[in-house]
Amino acid sequence: MRILDPAGTVLRDWRPAPDERANPEIDRGQLRDLLLGDLDVRWGREVTRVVPGTGDGALVHFADGRREAFDLVVGADGARSRVRPAVSAVTPRYTGVTSVETSLDDVDTRHPDLARLVGDGSVSAYGVNRSLTAQRNSGGHVKVYATFRAPLDRYAGWDMTDVEAVRTGLLALFEGWAPPVLDLLRHGTAFVPRPHYTLPVSHTWTHVSGVTLLGDAAHLMPPLGAGANLAMLDGAELAEAIVADPDDLDRAVRGFEKRMWARAGRWAELTTAGLQRLVSPDPAAAVALFDEVQPS
Ligand SMILES: Cc1cc2nc3c(=O)[nH]c(=O)nc-3n(C[C@H](O)[C@H](O)[C@H](O)COP(=O)(O)OP(=O)(O)OC[C@H]3O[C@@H](n4cnc5c(N)ncnc54)[C@H](O)[C@@H]3O)c2cc1C
């Protein structure tokens, strides 16, 4: 992990020790394939809402008009969960921070200077209320995030299919930054806006028999490297709780929810404070944050 200032000066350069096993990284698609394995997934069945029963279980309404009853519905359907309203009236709120994602293909052969800049891990540069981060994925693919503070409506009107107009807008936003850093945007192939929404730091709900939430549906927080990990841990713990208490599904789910809420609350606090420092008027606050979390 390498940290630069907007002039391209290297401020920090951390390399893992050969036996370091913390913070492993994996491409999103590869992780998904690994987790799905031989599961019988019914793709394309969009859920529109979930109605808890008067006793046990819940009824799932699908977009194709079908309905099905289940003993337990687990809303693992992300930030815009359609299951969430069955247990909670809370909706995600915009943090004031947006990322625009782009990527570089075949970086080692097509952009060797950028390949060196990104190295084997990631590089980030922090300026006033904005940052540029590039993260190496597998197969010579690099993901780039331009992150900045902006009202939600300022970029709502951008036509993301007009790649050159978006590029020009982003380069204007990062005006004055060093050309080698800006090359990350100059060579980006397409742009995807990712306004960051969050749920309240301590999002809990009164237990509803037959329905629960996990992952972003339960605890959407700033994307500081915790969300996917928490979603996987939630899923594993819910499964363990049910297996350990097969005679009382409600009791098992209640216990799981309590543990998930406590853990997610801690991470939501950490990542919310982290986002304030990473996208702040004082770029030195961002660098200091990494000093606190990196092994020296
Ligand atoms: C830019 C960015 C970078 C990030 N980087 C990291 C990182 O490095 N490490 C990390 O741990 N986390 C990271 N995160 C956070 C991470 O992506 C999420 O926390 C994680 O994906 C949450 O997993 P989930 O399964 O709860 O929800 P999701 O991954 O959102 O999955 C929800 C699933 O539900 C499906 N779905 C949604 N609605 C419906 C419906 N109505 N009917 C049926 N299916 C539906 C979706 O198609 C999707 O498959 C990042 C997030 C962002 C935005």
The ligand as a Gaussian input file, in Angstrom:
#p B3LYP/6-31G(d) Opt

LIG

0 1
 C      -16.673000       1.198000      -4.193000
 C      -16.793000       0.126000      -3.139000
 C      -15.670000      -0.577000      -2.718000
 C      -15.774000      -1.554000      -1.713000
 N      -14.639000      -2.244000      -1.326000
 C      -14.737000      -3.182000      -0.347000
 C      -13.594000      -3.920000       0.098000
 O      -12.496000      -3.712000      -0.384000
 N      -13.769000      -4.851000       1.071000
 C      -14.970000      -5.096000       1.656000
 O      -15.064000      -5.945000       2.551000
 N      -16.074000      -4.430000       1.254000
 C      -15.999000      -3.485000       0.272000
 N      -17.104000      -2.795000      -0.139000
 C      -18.383000      -3.087000       0.520000
 C      -18.993000      -4.362000      -0.052000
 O      -19.116000      -4.272000      -1.452000
 C      -20.381000      -4.574000       0.542000
 O      -20.381000      -4.315000       1.928000
 C      -20.814000      -6.029000       0.302000
 O      -20.915000      -6.268000      -1.087000
 C      -22.145000      -6.312000       0.981000
 O      -22.527000      -7.610000       0.665000
 P      -24.057000      -8.014000       0.681000
 O      -24.079000      -9.456000       0.282000
 O      -24.683000      -7.595000       1.960000
 O      -24.761000      -7.117000      -0.447000
 P      -24.452000      -7.068000      -1.997000
 O      -23.043000      -7.416000      -2.313000
 O      -24.976000      -5.730000      -2.453000
 O      -25.353000      -8.219000      -2.605000
 C      -26.751000      -8.096000      -2.633000
 C      -27.309000      -9.112000      -3.616000
 O      -28.737000      -9.075000      -3.562000
 C      -29.239000      -8.988000      -4.882000
 N      -30.503000      -8.233000      -4.828000
 C      -30.666000      -6.916000      -4.571000
 N      -31.960000      -6.580000      -4.604000
 C      -32.634000      -7.730000      -4.887000
 C      -34.033000      -8.027000      -5.044000
 N      -34.970000      -7.076000      -4.926000
 N      -34.381000      -9.310000      -5.339000
 C      -33.411000     -10.283000      -5.454000
 N      -32.098000     -10.046000      -5.300000
 C      -31.716000      -8.781000      -5.016000
 C      -28.165000      -8.259000      -5.685000
 O      -28.297000      -8.564000      -7.062000
 C      -26.897000      -8.816000      -5.070000
 O      -26.521000     -10.021000      -5.671000
 C      -17.029000      -1.833000      -1.141000
 C      -18.173000      -1.131000      -1.580000
 C      -18.055000      -0.157000      -2.571000
 C      -19.304000       0.595000      -3.014000

